[in-house]
Amino acid sequence: MTDPDLFPCILGIESSCDETSAAVLEGFHVRSHIVYSQMIHKKYGGVVPELASRAHEHAISQVVHAAFEASGKSPEDIDALAVTYGPGLMGALLVGLNYAKGFALARDIPLIGVNHVEAHLYAPMLEFPELKPPFLSLLVSGGHTMLVDVRGMRDFSILGSTRDDAAGESFDKTARLLQIGYPGGPVIDTLSDSGNPRALRFPRSLLEADSLDFSFSGMKTAVLNHVRKHPELSDKEKADIAASFQEAVVDVLKEKLRRAVRASGHKRVVLAGGVAANRRLRAELKKMAEKMQLELYYPPLEYCTDNAAMIAATGVMYQRAGLFSDLEIAAVPNLKLA
């Protein structure tokens, strides 16, 4: 084992949805990071829970073995094991959590249950280990869109969240309407390159003048209505819809973040979650940060979507603080952040 007070060696496991992932970290240094993405869901246009659970069961041992092989570490080197226990799909969570419990018990090492959403907040630390709270986080993923005031570890408050669809869900639903593939975020990002973001004016729901909440259902409905009126869309028209939709989402996210910065007084801002990989969003927030003199952090692309490296990084922080879980910890599909 390494010296856990200096550079703890942490195994991270993530299985909350449709990625089976394992990572080995030494401190915040990523020694290995393996992700198995389940392609079986593509033909359904969304994740099928039962299929996800079975795929995790099939893959998890191989993924963990690959993580050890790539890291040059062995199970004997691990000081603690960090694993997602929520939120997520119950069956998928149980696969990772039960595997982690067995591993921790067999090796007699501490188990660290990690809130998947909290781990997203810390993902930029994998590239910027000097980043420390307090900071303001815009968390944008398939299941979550929220503004979080991060004051410290396990010390945060939600300033605003979505009242209906999350931004990532809206990307997926729009991609299904356009029949361009799954997951929606990457395909819309790519297709938008050949589209005109001003071709269509989709609604930007900003709610009340001082609201920090989000609403994307009206935007999704506007796309649906447009597609119904124009059932035979050319590739160019689909690209224009994708680009115009993306522009509307980015406009809303940018405005809500601007409001939150002014309301909170934070000068350090973190962009996290799967939608943080969107190139247009990154570019627009970078411009805004320069204009408002903000420090802007976001994870490398491989750590934006669900991954075990961010779970292990959260485990490093918990291990140093002496925050461990017992083997009776249960999977919590609807686990909240605060």
C-alpha positions as CSV (number, residue, x, y, z in Angstrom):
1,M,0.0,0.0,0.0
2,T,1.1,3.6,-0.5
3,D,1.2,6.2,2.2
4,P,-2.5,7.2,2.3
5,D,-1.9,10.5,4.0
6,L,0.2,11.7,1.1
7,F,-0.8,10.0,-2.1
8,P,-3.7,7.6,-1.4
9,C,-4.1,5.0,-4.1
10,I,-7.9,4.9,-4.8
11,L,-9.8,2.5,-7.0
12,G,-13.0,4.1,-8.4
13,I,-16.0,2.3,-9.8
14,E,-18.9,3.9,-11.6
15,S,-22.0,2.1,-12.9
16,S,-24.9,4.4,-12.4
17,C,-26.4,4.4,-15.9
18,D,-24.9,3.0,-19.2
19,E,-21.2,3.3,-18.7
20,T,-19.2,0.7,-16.7
21,S,-16.0,2.5,-15.6
22,A,-13.1,1.9,-13.3
23,A,-10.1,4.1,-12.6
24,V,-7.0,4.0,-10.4
25,L,-5.8,7.3,-9.0
26,E,-2.7,8.1,-6.9
27,G,-3.6,11.3,-5.3
28,F,-5.3,13.2,-8.1
29,H,-2.9,11.7,-10.7
30,V,-4.9,9.3,-13.0
31,R,-2.9,6.1,-13.3
32,S,-5.6,4.5,-15.4
33,H,-9.2,5.2,-16.6
34,I,-11.3,2.6,-18.4
35,V,-14.8,3.2,-19.7
36,Y,-17.0,0.6,-21.4
37,S,-20.0,2.4,-23.0
38,Q,-23.1,0.3,-23.7
39,M,-23.9,0.7,-27.4
40,I,-26.9,-1.6,-27.1
41,H,-29.2,1.3,-26.2
42,K,-28.7,3.2,-29.4
43,K,-31.5,1.5,-31.3
44,Y,-33.9,2.4,-28.5
45,G,-32.9,6.1,-28.4
46,G,-32.4,5.9,-24.7
47,V,-31.2,3.7,-21.8
48,V,-33.2,0.5,-21.1
49,P,-32.6,-0.2,-17.4
50,E,-32.7,-4.0,-17.6
51,L,-30.3,-4.1,-20.5
52,A,-28.0,-1.7,-18.6
53,S,-27.9,-3.9,-15.5
54,R,-27.0,-7.0,-17.5
55,A,-24.3,-5.2,-19.5
56,H,-22.7,-4.0,-16.2
57,E,-22.7,-7.5,-14.8
58,H,-21.0,-8.8,-17.9
59,A,-18.4,-6.0,-18.1
60,I,-17.4,-5.0,-14.6
61,S,-14.8,-7.6,-13.7
62,Q,-13.1,-7.1,-17.1
63,V,-13.2,-3.3,-16.7
64,V,-11.6,-3.4,-13.3
65,H,-9.0,-5.8,-14.4
66,A,-8.1,-3.6,-17.4
67,A,-7.8,-0.6,-15.0
68,F,-5.3,-2.4,-12.9
69,E,-3.4,-3.6,-15.9
70,A,-3.2,-0.1,-17.4
71,S,-2.2,1.5,-14.1
72,G,0.7,-0.8,-13.3
73,K,-0.9,-1.2,-9.9
74,S,-2.3,-4.3,-8.2
75,P,-5.2,-4.8,-5.7
76,E,-2.6,-4.9,-2.9
77,D,-1.7,-1.3,-3.7
78,I,-5.2,0.1,-3.1
79,D,-5.8,2.1,0.1
80,A,-9.5,2.6,-0.4
81,L,-12.3,2.0,-2.9
82,A,-14.7,4.7,-4.0
83,V,-18.0,3.7,-5.7
84,T,-21.1,5.4,-6.9
85,Y,-24.2,4.6,-4.7
86,G,-26.6,7.1,-6.3
87,P,-28.3,8.6,-8.0
88,G,-28.9,6.3,-11.0
89,L,-30.7,3.2,-12.1
90,M,-31.2,0.8,-9.2
91,G,-30.0,-2.3,-11.0
92,A,-27.0,-0.6,-12.5
93,L,-26.0,0.9,-9.1
94,L,-26.3,-2.4,-7.4
95,V,-23.8,-4.1,-9.8
96,G,-21.1,-1.6,-9.1
97,L,-21.8,-1.3,-5.4
98,N,-22.0,-5.0,-4.7
99,Y,-18.7,-5.6,-6.6
100,A,-17.1,-2.8,-4.6
101,K,-18.3,-4.2,-1.3
102,G,-16.9,-7.6,-2.2
103,F,-13.5,-6.1,-3.2
104,A,-13.3,-4.0,-0.1
105,L,-14.2,-6.9,2.2
106,A,-11.7,-9.2,0.5
107,R,-8.8,-6.7,0.7
108,D,-9.9,-5.3,4.1
109,I,-9.8,-1.7,2.9
110,P,-12.2,1.2,3.5
111,L,-15.2,1.7,1.3
112,I,-16.2,5.2,0.2
113,G,-19.8,5.7,-1.1
114,V,-19.9,8.6,-3.5
115,N,-22.8,10.8,-4.7
116,H,-22.4,10.7,-8.5
117,V,-23.6,14.3,-8.8
118,E,-21.2,15.6,-6.2
119,A,-18.4,13.8,-8.1
120,H,-19.2,15.9,-11.2
121,L,-18.5,19.0,-9.2
122,Y,-15.0,17.9,-8.5
123,A,-14.2,16.5,-11.9
124,P,-12.1,19.6,-13.0
125,M,-9.7,18.8,-10.2
126,L,-8.4,15.9,-12.3
127,E,-6.7,18.6,-14.5
128,F,-6.6,21.4,-11.9
129,P,-5.7,19.8,-8.5
130,E,-5.1,23.3,-7.1
131,L,-8.9,24.1,-7.6
132,K,-10.5,24.2,-4.2
133,P,-13.9,25.4,-2.9
134,P,-15.6,27.9,-2.6
135,F,-16.8,28.1,-6.2
136,L,-20.0,28.3,-8.2
137,S,-20.8,25.3,-10.4
138,L,-23.0,25.0,-13.4
139,L,-23.8,21.3,-13.6
140,V,-25.3,20.2,-16.9
141,S,-25.9,16.5,-17.6
142,G,-28.5,14.1,-18.9
143,G,-30.4,14.0,-15.6
144,H,-29.4,17.2,-13.9
145,T,-29.2,20.9,-14.7
146,M,-28.4,23.0,-11.6
147,L,-26.4,25.9,-10.2
148,V,-24.6,24.9,-7.1
149,D,-22.8,27.1,-4.5
150,V,-20.0,24.8,-3.4
151,R,-18.6,26.0,-0.1
152,G,-16.7,22.9,0.8
153,M,-16.8,19.1,0.8
154,R,-20.4,18.0,1.5
155,D,-21.2,21.7,2.1
156,F,-23.2,23.1,-0.8
157,S,-26.5,24.7,-1.6
158,I,-28.5,24.5,-4.8
159,L,-29.2,28.0,-6.1
160,G,-31.3,26.8,-9.1
161,S,-32.4,23.6,-10.8
162,T,-34.5,22.5,-13.7
163,R,-38.3,22.5,-13.3
164,D,-38.8,20.0,-16.1
165,D,-36.4,18.4,-18.5
166,A,-32.6,18.6,-17.9
167,A,-30.6,20.1,-20.7
168,G,-29.1,16.7,-21.6
169,E,-32.5,15.2,-21.8
170,S,-33.6,17.9,-24.2
171,F,-30.6,17.2,-26.4
172,D,-31.5,13.5,-26.5
173,K,-35.2,14.1,-27.2
174,T,-34.4,16.6,-30.0
175,A,-32.0,14.1,-31.6
176,R,-34.7,11.5,-31.5
177,L,-37.1,13.9,-33.2
178,L,-34.6,14.5,-35.9
179,Q,-33.7,10.8,-36.1
180,I,-29.9,11.6,-36.0
181,G,-28.7,9.2,-33.3
182,Y,-28.0,8.7,-29.6
183,P,-26.8,10.1,-27.3
184,G,-28.1,13.5,-28.5
185,G,-25.5,15.8,-27.1
186,P,-22.5,14.7,-29.2
187,V,-24.5,14.3,-32.4
188,I,-26.2,17.7,-32.2
189,D,-22.8,19.3,-31.3
190,T,-21.3,17.7,-34.5
191,L,-24.3,18.4,-36.8
192,S,-24.5,22.0,-35.7
193,D,-21.1,22.6,-37.4
194,S,-23.0,22.5,-40.8
195,G,-26.1,24.4,-39.6
196,N,-27.1,28.0,-39.2
197,P,-27.8,28.8,-35.5
198,R,-30.0,31.7,-36.5
199,A,-32.1,29.8,-39.0
200,L,-34.8,29.3,-36.4
201,R,-35.7,31.2,-33.3
202,F,-36.6,28.7,-30.6
203,P,-37.9,30.0,-27.3
204,R,-35.6,30.9,-24.4
205,S,-37.5,30.3,-21.2
206,L,-35.8,32.5,-18.5
207,L,-38.7,32.3,-16.1
208,E,-38.9,35.2,-13.5
209,A,-36.6,38.1,-13.8
210,D,-34.4,36.9,-10.9
211,S,-35.0,33.2,-11.2
212,L,-32.0,30.8,-11.3
213,D,-34.2,27.8,-12.3
214,F,-34.2,26.2,-15.7
215,S,-37.0,25.1,-18.0
216,F,-36.3,23.3,-21.4
217,S,-39.7,21.7,-22.0
218,G,-41.0,24.6,-24.1
219,M,-37.9,24.5,-26.3
220,K,-38.3,20.7,-26.9
221,T,-42.0,21.2,-27.7
222,A,-41.1,24.0,-30.2
223,V,-38.8,21.5,-32.0
224,L,-41.5,18.9,-32.0
225,N,-44.0,21.3,-33.5
226,H,-41.6,22.4,-36.2
227,V,-40.8,18.8,-37.1
228,R,-44.5,17.9,-37.3
229,K,-45.1,20.8,-39.7
230,H,-42.1,19.8,-41.8
231,P,-42.1,15.9,-41.8
232,E,-39.7,15.6,-44.8
233,L,-36.6,17.4,-43.6
234,S,-33.4,17.6,-45.7
235,D,-30.0,17.0,-44.1
236,K,-29.4,20.8,-44.3
237,E,-32.7,21.6,-42.5
238,K,-31.8,19.1,-39.8
239,A,-28.5,20.8,-39.3
240,D,-30.2,24.2,-39.0
241,I,-32.6,22.9,-36.4
242,A,-29.8,21.3,-34.4
243,A,-27.7,24.4,-34.5
244,S,-30.7,26.7,-33.6
245,F,-31.7,24.4,-30.8
246,Q,-28.2,24.2,-29.4
247,E,-27.9,28.0,-29.6
248,A,-31.1,28.4,-27.6
249,V,-29.9,26.0,-24.9
250,V,-26.5,27.7,-24.6
251,D,-28.2,31.1,-24.4
252,V,-30.3,30.0,-21.4
253,L,-27.4,28.3,-19.6
254,K,-25.2,31.4,-20.1
255,E,-27.8,33.8,-18.9
256,K,-28.6,31.7,-15.8
257,L,-24.9,31.5,-14.9
258,R,-24.5,35.2,-15.3
259,R,-27.4,35.8,-12.9
260,A,-25.9,33.3,-10.4
261,V,-22.5,35.0,-10.5
262,R,-24.1,38.4,-9.8
263,A,-26.3,37.0,-7.0
264,S,-23.5,34.9,-5.3
265,G,-20.5,37.1,-5.9
266,H,-18.4,34.1,-6.9
267,K,-15.4,34.8,-9.2
268,R,-14.5,31.1,-9.6
269,V,-16.8,29.1,-11.8
270,V,-16.9,25.4,-12.6
271,L,-18.7,23.9,-15.6
272,A,-19.4,20.2,-15.1
273,G,-21.5,17.3,-16.4
274,G,-21.9,15.6,-19.8
275,V,-23.1,18.7,-21.5
276,A,-19.9,20.5,-20.4
277,A,-18.3,18.7,-23.4
278,N,-20.4,20.9,-25.8
279,R,-18.0,23.0,-27.7
280,R,-20.4,25.9,-28.3
281,L,-21.2,26.1,-24.5
282,R,-17.5,26.1,-23.6
283,A,-16.7,28.8,-26.1
284,E,-19.5,31.1,-25.0
285,L,-18.8,30.7,-21.3
286,K,-15.1,31.4,-22.0
287,K,-16.1,34.7,-23.6
288,M,-18.4,35.5,-20.7
289,A,-15.7,34.6,-18.1
290,E,-13.2,36.9,-19.8
291,K,-15.8,39.8,-19.9
292,M,-16.8,39.3,-16.3
293,Q,-13.2,38.6,-15.1
294,L,-14.0,35.1,-13.8
295,E,-11.9,32.0,-13.4
296,L,-13.5,29.3,-15.4
297,Y,-12.7,25.6,-15.0
298,Y,-14.1,22.6,-16.8
299,P,-13.0,19.0,-17.0
300,P,-11.1,17.4,-19.9
301,L,-13.6,15.9,-22.4
302,E,-13.1,12.3,-21.1
303,Y,-14.1,13.3,-17.6
304,C,-17.3,15.2,-18.5
305,T,-19.6,12.2,-19.0
306,D,-20.0,9.5,-16.4
307,N,-16.6,8.1,-15.4
308,A,-14.8,6.4,-12.5
309,A,-12.0,8.9,-12.4
310,M,-14.2,11.6,-10.9
311,I,-15.5,9.0,-8.4
312,A,-12.0,8.1,-7.4
313,A,-11.0,11.8,-7.1
314,T,-13.9,12.4,-4.7
315,G,-12.7,9.3,-2.9
316,V,-9.3,10.9,-2.5
317,M,-10.9,13.9,-0.8
318,Y,-13.0,11.7,1.4
319,Q,-10.1,9.4,2.3
320,R,-8.0,12.4,3.4
321,A,-10.9,13.7,5.5
322,G,-11.5,10.2,7.1
323,L,-15.1,10.0,5.6
324,F,-15.8,6.3,5.0
325,S,-18.9,4.2,4.5
326,D,-19.8,0.9,6.1
327,L,-20.6,-2.3,4.1
328,E,-24.3,-1.8,4.8
329,I,-24.5,1.2,2.5
330,A,-27.4,0.9,0.1
331,A,-28.0,2.0,-3.5
332,V,-30.1,5.2,-3.6
333,P,-31.5,5.8,-7.1
334,N,-33.0,9.2,-6.2
335,L,-30.1,10.4,-4.1
336,K,-30.1,14.2,-3.7
337,L,-27.1,16.5,-3.7
338,A,-28.1,18.6,-0.7
